[in-house]
Each structure stands twice: as C-alpha cells, then as structure tokens.
Amino acid sequence: MKYNVIITLLMVLFVGNMADAQSFRDNNNRLLGTVESDGTVRNANNMKLGKIFDDGAIRDNNNRRVGTIEKDGTIRNNNNMRLGTVSSDGVVRDNNNMRLGTISPDGAVRNNNNMRIGTASGINPKYAAVLFFFDLL
C-alpha cells in the first residue's frame, strides 16, 4: 500500500510538471525536446540545454550568453551578429533576408520548400525559430 501511494504521487508530480512544458518534435513526431513555461529548454532525455529569458537573452546550460531574441523578432548570436528574423506572421528569414521557412499558428514548422520539418506546439514562434533554424542551444 505504501509503495502504491508513493508511485501515485510520483506519477502526479511527473504529469503535472510535463503539463507546463511545450514540446518540439521532428517530422516523424519524435520528441526533440521541451520548452518549459519559464523558458528552460530540455532535450528529449530531459537534460537542460539552456534557457530563453523574458528579456530575450538566450543562455546555455553553463549560463553563458549564446544569443538574443529582440522584440521585433531579430535573432542575434553571442557576438551580437544578426542571424535572422522571425516576423509576426511566423516567416523566418536569414541575415540576407532569404526566407528559411515558416512557423504556423498551429505549430507546424516548414522549410523554404513548404515541407514540414517538425512541430513546435504551443511554443513561441521566436523560440521555435531559435531551436529549428538557428540552433543556438
């Protein structure tokens, strides 16, 4: 009986914690990782990769700044070089204004050939662009 209570409590804690996280997946629906409500990014093995902060700072697991997301959707690396942008309608462009793909409101992530390359269900499109197109974490 005691073990059943412990197992039930652990299951509730685990499910409750996952409810606050949004997942990003590849085109075969394999989990690539999650973004928690506080911006923490974890891989598929639940290892912390880094964090995207409310002010737009992107930091790796060692708290080193690896880039930023500006309010206008501009994404920069740790040397403040512009990597690209994410527009309000989800279009992702590189530094030369070449279209890389889109992130639709339903979370579908598509490359420039309109081929679905994954999903970012419930994830801020700017965060999804960092994860799928700019590989900052």
N, C-alpha and C positions, 0 to 999 in steps of 0.2 A: 504494500500500500504506500509506504513512504517513498519508494522509488517511482511509483506512478505519479505521485504529486510533484516530485522533482522534475520528472520528464515533461509533464504537462506545463509546468512553469517555464521551463527552458524553451519549449515549443512556442508558448505565448510570447516570450521575450524575443525570440528569433523572428517570428512572423511580424510582430509589432515593429521591430527595427527595420525589416525589409519594406514595410509599407511606406516608410518615409523616403525610401530610395527610388530613383527612377533608373531604368536600365537602358543601355545602348547595346545593340546586337548587330551581328553581321548579316549578310544577305541570306544565310542559311538558318537564321534565327538562333545562332549560338551566342550565348551571353559573352560580351566582351568586357563588361564592367557595369558599374553603377555610379550615379551621382547622388549623393545624399542631400537632404534638404539644406544642410549647412555649406554645401559646395564641395565636400570631400569626394574625391574621385577614387574609386577602388577598381581593381581588375577583377576578372572572373573568379579568381581564387580568394577574393575579399582582402587582398593586400592593398594598403593605401599607396596610391601613386602620387597624390598631391591634393591641392585644394584650389578652387576658384573662389576668391573672396568677393564680397558685395561691392567693394571699391574697384573691382576689375583686375586686381592683381592675381596672377597665376603663380603658384609656388609648388615646387616638387616636394617629395617626401622628406627631404632634408631641410625644408623651409627656405630653399634658395629660389629667388625670383627667376622664373623662366619665361615670363611674358606678361602681357596685359590685354584686357579687352576694354576698349573705351566705350563710352556711352553711345557714340554714333555707330558702333559696330566694327571699328578698326581694331585689328588684332596685330600686336607687336611682339617681337621676341625679347629676350633679356638684354639685348643691346639697343633696344628702342627702335629697331628697324621695322618698318611696316611690312607685314607678311601678306595682308589682305583685309577684306571686309566681309561683313555679313549684313545685308540690307534688312530693313524691317519686314520685307516680304519673303525672307529666307534665302535669297540668292547669295551664294558665296563666290567671291572674286579674289584672285591673287593680287600681288603687288602691281602687276602690269594691267590690271583691270580685266584680265581674261576670266571668263566665267568658269568656275571649277565644278559647280553643281548647285543643288538646292536642298533645303530642309523644309518640308511642308508642315503645315499646322498639325497634321495627324502624326508627325514624327518620322515620316519616310525620308530617308537620305538618298539622294540620287546624284550620280556623277554628271558630267557635262553632256554625255550621250543619253541622258534621261534613264539610264539603267539604275535600278535600285541597288545600292551597295550596303544598306543597313537600315536600322531604325533607331530612333532616339526618342522613344515615347515619353512625353511629359518633361523632357529636358529642354531648357532654354536653348533656342537655336544658336546663340552665340557660343554656348558651352559645347554644343554638338559639333559646331564647326571646328573648335579647338581640338576635339577628340578625333574627328574623322578626316579633316582636311589639312590641319596644320600641325598635328602630332606634337603638341607642346608638353604633354605629360606622358 
